[in-house]
Amino acid sequence: MTEVYAFSGKVETLDFGRMAYHIVYLPEKIRKLLPLDESPRLRTVGFVSGQPFQLALMPTAGRKWYLLLSRKFLKKCAAKLGDRVDVEFSLDDPDAVDVPPELRHAVETNGRAAQIWEQMTAGKKRGLAYRVATAKRAETRQRRVETAMEEILDFGLERDL
């Protein structure tokens, strides 16, 4: 059975250079229960104020971990900066990648791309899949699939795969 971790945290700002992000810090008592020394960016799946998420725990330079919450996501949670949110999560499969059907089909029907795809890290695959999945229009999704395929093939060339 998968362990579920739960806490209530305040939505805060994390300044990163000229950027500011909305985050919620992981409490120290929960941090101590997780294998963050071996895997500092653990993938998680859970809920923030009832809204589902799949995110990685991110470390700060000061060895504190947080979840990065977009403004759009916070709006779904009916939360804003300074509010407390209820978080519950479990550790996710670090190699899991949700690949949009269009991208999956393009990769599977191109033998070279399929071979390279198998050599790519889960993080690289997730990045390509995310760009395709977040397109709203079919034309944009198709264009992003084409761009992703170019990147996959370039990845293979750069690494002599």
C-alpha positions in Angstrom: 0.0 0.0 0.0 1.3 3.5 -0.9 2.0 5.8 2.0 -0.1 9.1 2.0 1.4 12.2 3.5 -0.8 15.1 4.5 -0.2 18.6 5.8 -1.6 22.1 5.8 0.7 24.8 4.4 0.7 28.5 3.6 0.9 29.6 0.0 4.1 31.7 -0.1 6.3 33.5 -2.6 9.7 32.1 -3.6 11.9 34.7 -5.3 14.1 33.2 -7.9 16.2 35.9 -9.6 13.7 38.2 -11.4 10.9 35.6 -11.1 8.6 35.0 -8.2 6.8 31.7 -7.8 3.8 30.6 -5.6 4.8 27.6 -3.5 3.9 25.6 -0.4 6.8 24.3 1.7 7.0 20.7 2.8 7.0 20.5 6.6 10.3 19.3 8.1 8.5 16.4 9.9 7.3 15.0 6.5 10.6 15.8 4.8 12.4 13.6 7.2 10.2 10.6 6.2 11.1 10.9 2.5 14.2 9.7 0.7 15.1 13.2 -0.5 18.8 12.7 -0.1 18.9 10.0 -2.7 16.3 11.6 -5.0 16.0 15.4 -4.3 13.2 15.9 -6.9 10.8 13.1 -6.0 7.7 12.9 -8.2 4.4 13.1 -6.3 0.7 12.7 -7.0 -2.0 14.0 -4.8 -4.4 16.8 -4.0 -4.2 20.5 -2.9 -7.4 21.6 -1.4 -9.2 18.8 -3.3 -7.6 19.6 -6.7 -5.5 16.8 -8.2 -1.8 17.3 -9.1 1.3 15.5 -10.3 4.4 17.5 -9.3 8.0 17.1 -8.3 9.1 18.2 -4.8 11.7 20.9 -5.6 14.6 21.8 -3.3 15.8 25.3 -2.4 19.5 26.1 -1.8 18.7 26.0 1.9 17.6 22.4 1.7 13.9 23.1 2.1 11.5 21.4 -0.3 8.4 22.8 -1.9 5.6 22.2 -4.4 5.4 24.8 -7.1 1.8 26.0 -7.7 0.7 27.9 -10.8 -1.7 30.8 -10.6 -4.1 28.8 -12.7 -3.9 25.9 -10.3 -4.4 28.1 -7.3 -7.5 29.6 -8.9 -8.9 26.0 -9.2 -8.1 25.6 -5.5 -9.9 28.9 -4.7 -6.6 29.9 -3.0 -4.3 32.9 -3.2 -1.0 34.1 -1.8 -1.1 33.9 2.0 -3.9 31.3 2.2 -3.5 27.9 3.9 -4.1 24.9 1.7 -4.5 21.2 2.6 -2.1 19.0 0.8 -2.1 15.2 0.6 0.2 13.2 -1.6 2.0 10.0 -2.2 5.2 9.2 -4.1 4.7 8.7 -7.8 6.6 6.4 -10.2 9.6 8.4 -11.2 9.6 6.8 -14.6 5.9 7.3 -15.4 5.2 9.6 -18.4 1.7 10.4 -19.7 2.2 10.6 -23.4 -0.6 12.2 -25.5 -1.9 9.8 -28.2 -0.7 12.0 -31.0 2.9 12.0 -29.8 2.7 8.3 -28.9 1.6 7.5 -32.4 4.2 9.6 -34.1 7.0 8.0 -32.0 5.7 4.5 -32.5 5.4 4.8 -36.3 9.0 6.2 -36.6 11.4 3.4 -35.9 14.4 5.7 -35.4 12.4 8.0 -33.0 11.1 5.0 -31.1 14.6 3.8 -30.6 15.8 7.2 -29.3 12.7 7.7 -27.2 13.6 4.5 -25.2 17.0 6.0 -24.4 15.7 9.4 -23.2 15.2 10.2 -19.5 11.7 10.2 -18.1 12.1 14.0 -17.4 13.0 14.7 -21.0 10.0 12.6 -22.2 7.7 14.4 -19.7 8.8 17.8 -21.0 8.0 16.9 -24.6 4.7 15.3 -23.6 3.7 18.3 -21.6 4.2 20.7 -24.5 2.0 18.6 -26.7 -0.6 18.0 -24.0 -1.0 21.6 -23.1 -1.9 22.7 -26.7 -5.6 23.7 -26.9 -6.2 23.5 -30.6 -5.6 20.4 -32.8 -3.4 22.4 -35.2 -1.2 23.5 -32.3 -1.0 20.0 -31.0 0.1 18.7 -34.4 2.7 21.4 -34.8 4.1 20.6 -31.3 4.2 16.9 -32.2 6.3 17.8 -35.3 8.6 19.9 -33.2 8.9 17.2 -30.5 9.8 14.6 -33.2 12.5 17.0 -34.5 13.8 17.3 -30.9 13.8 13.5 -30.4 15.8 12.9 -33.6 18.2 15.8 -32.7 18.6 14.3 -29.3 19.7 11.0 -31.0 22.1 12.8 -33.3 23.7 14.7 -30.4 24.3 11.5 -28.5 25.1 9.2 -31.4 22.2 7.0 -30.5 
